Amino acid sequence: MTTKGVTLWFTGLSGAGKSTLANLLAEELRRRGMNVEILDGDEVRTNLSKGLGFSKEDRDTNIKRIGYVCKLLSRNGVVAISAAISPYRAVRDFNREHIGNFVEIYVRCSIDALTRRDVKGLYKKALAGEIQNFTGVSDPYEPPLKPEITVDSERQSVQESLQSILEYLERHQWVPTHASVDERARR
């Protein structure tokens, strides 16, 4: 088991399930005794990136800021979880290179499914041209080419997706297994 921190970088379209999975994963990792911080895209825009718009340059700046905070956290033994759309591959790759311990988790879901589950009606408005610069509709989203983990929130339940993520992290020794946590508790 590593004592180093790691950045778990969730990427995917709005509404795909990044924040839901990030929160469930954080809860499970805390149960296993790990220090975890979540950097949620919406919260970061309110607190760390206030004033940035949605141009490509502003989006890149926002994602680099999240990456910098993740780097600080993970180099100090924390599991840093980013749950931001992060639409551009080059900026995600920049963060991967600068952070080091980096696991990219792609939460895949089709626009059709996202439109059906969108309670706010944002996709419908974006598809009708009422919202500009909407990622995946009127602004690009570049899916990862080789993410460490891909979950499909259209075809997998939240629990199946979470289990896939945990299995990968355990297999690569980023997190302790249930068995090792149970063994430590018995001592």
Secondary structure, 3 states (H helix, E strand, C coil): CCCCCEEEEEECCCCCCHHHHHHHHHHHHHHCCCCEEEEEHHHHHHHCCCCCCCCHHHHHHHHHHHHHHHHHHHCCCCEEEEECCCCCHHHHHHHHHHHCCEEEEEEECCHHHHHHHCCCCHHHHHHCCCCCCCECCCECCCCCCCCCEEEECCCCCHHHHHHHHHHHHHHCCCCCCHHHHHHHHHC
